[in-house]
């Protein structure tokens, strides 16, 4: 299998569940990156959105800042979403998993299982 990259936060319970699912599939060659300590560049965010089929698929509406900024009532362009995701990691769905030119944002056990069946 190609190199696998896992972008997340060590204290995020969803990220921890996803890592346990990787263990379940005996995936060991994972390069982990703490997106708070090592933020993604604009180019990296753009690459991930392309892999995921658009900015909407990487953009998190669960962020506290999303509510604080009153973004619920606004229609954000893809460029605005990219700006937010680049400027603050909390706007990224997490975890993000990439391998072999494919990516998954967020964690759903069945989606991970299917992903590793294909790999």
C-alpha positions as semicolon CSV with decimal commas, in nm:
position;residue;x (nm);y (nm);z (nm)
1;X;0,000;0,000;0,000
2;X;0,117;0,353;-0,072
3;X;0,216;0,581;0,210
4;X;-0,072;0,664;0,438
5;X;-0,106;1,007;0,594
6;X;-0,325;1,077;0,895
7;X;-0,402;1,439;0,982
8;X;-0,565;1,499;1,317
9;X;-0,529;1,594;1,680
10;X;-0,396;1,368;1,957
11;X;-0,675;1,466;2,201
12;X;-0,959;1,433;1,948
13;X;-1,172;1,131;2,041
14;X;-1,287;1,085;1,682
15;X;-0,923;1,079;1,568
16;X;-0,846;0,822;1,837
17;X;-1,132;0,601;1,714
18;X;-1,003;0,629;1,358
19;X;-0,652;0,529;1,468
20;X;-0,796;0,225;1,647
21;X;-0,967;0,132;1,319
22;X;-0,631;0,154;1,144
23;X;-0,492;-0,085;1,407
24;X;-0,787;-0,316;1,341
25;X;-0,686;-0,327;0,973
26;X;-0,320;-0,379;1,076
27;X;-0,214;-0,058;0,906
28;X;0,125;0,035;1,044
29;X;0,296;0,259;0,787
30;X;0,102;0,570;0,887
31;X;0,259;0,914;0,891
32;X;0,072;1,115;1,152
33;X;0,051;1,492;1,159
34;X;-0,088;1,708;1,436
35;X;-0,273;1,978;1,241
36;X;-0,266;2,217;1,536
37;X;0,110;2,205;1,584
38;X;0,190;2,172;1,214
39;X;-0,087;2,352;1,022
40;X;-0,163;2,265;0,663
41;X;-0,049;2,509;0,397
42;X;-0,289;2,659;0,144
43;X;-0,150;2,425;-0,122
44;X;-0,206;2,122;0,103
45;X;-0,564;2,227;0,180
46;X;-0,629;2,281;-0,192
47;X;-0,483;1,937;-0,275
48;X;-0,702;1,771;-0,012
49;X;-1,015;1,947;-0,135
50;X;-0,939;1,825;-0,486
51;X;-0,893;1,468;-0,359
52;X;-1,221;1,492;-0,167
53;X;-1,422;1,642;-0,452
54;X;-1,453;2,000;-0,325
55;X;-1,403;2,236;-0,034
56;X;-1,740;2,145;0,117
57;X;-1,617;1,790;0,179
58;X;-1,325;1,911;0,394
59;X;-1,494;2,208;0,564
60;X;-1,619;2,154;0,920
61;X;-1,934;2,329;1,031
62;X;-1,890;2,189;1,383
63;X;-1,618;2,435;1,476
64;X;-1,688;2,662;1,770
65;X;-1,550;2,949;1,562
66;X;-1,803;2,865;1,289
67;X;-2,079;2,946;1,539
68;X;-1,894;3,239;1,698
69;X;-1,846;3,406;1,360
70;X;-2,213;3,358;1,274
71;X;-2,127;3,167;0,959
72;X;-2,445;2,957;0,975
73;X;-2,638;3,243;0,822
74;X;-2,385;3,307;0,543
75;X;-2,322;3,133;0,215
76;X;-1,949;3,082;0,191
77;X;-1,769;3,049;-0,140
78;X;-1,511;2,775;-0,189
79;X;-1,239;3,041;-0,171
80;X;-1,372;3,163;0,165
81;X;-1,382;2,805;0,296
82;X;-1,023;2,753;0,178
83;X;-0,918;3,074;0,354
84;X;-1,082;2,962;0,678
85;X;-0,939;2,609;0,664
86;X;-0,593;2,745;0,592
87;X;-0,605;3,006;0,867
88;X;-0,751;2,785;1,143
89;X;-0,729;2,406;1,177
90;X;-1,067;2,393;1,354
91;X;-1,239;2,449;1,019
92;X;-1,100;2,119;0,887
93;X;-1,306;1,802;0,919
94;X;-1,099;1,554;1,108
95;X;-0,940;1,320;1,091
96;X;-0,817;1,329;0,735
97;X;-0,672;1,011;0,589
98;X;-0,496;0,989;0,254
99;X;-0,351;0,694;0,064
100;X;-0,294;0,621;-0,301
101;X;-0,444;0,944;-0,428
102;X;-0,764;0,901;-0,226
103;X;-0,874;1,082;0,087
104;X;-1,137;1,054;0,359
105;X;-1,235;1,341;0,588
106;X;-1,412;1,260;0,912
107;X;-1,448;0,912;1,057
108;X;-1,711;0,655;0,982
109;X;-1,612;0,297;1,054
110;X;-1,779;0,154;0,742
111;X;-1,609;0,411;0,521
112;X;-1,268;0,319;0,664
113;X;-1,342;-0,052;0,622
114;X;-1,437;-0,001;0,257
115;X;-1,132;0,218;0,198
116;X;-0,897;-0,054;0,323
117;X;-1,078;-0,329;0,133
118;X;-0,998;-0,136;-0,186
119;X;-0,631;-0,086;-0,093
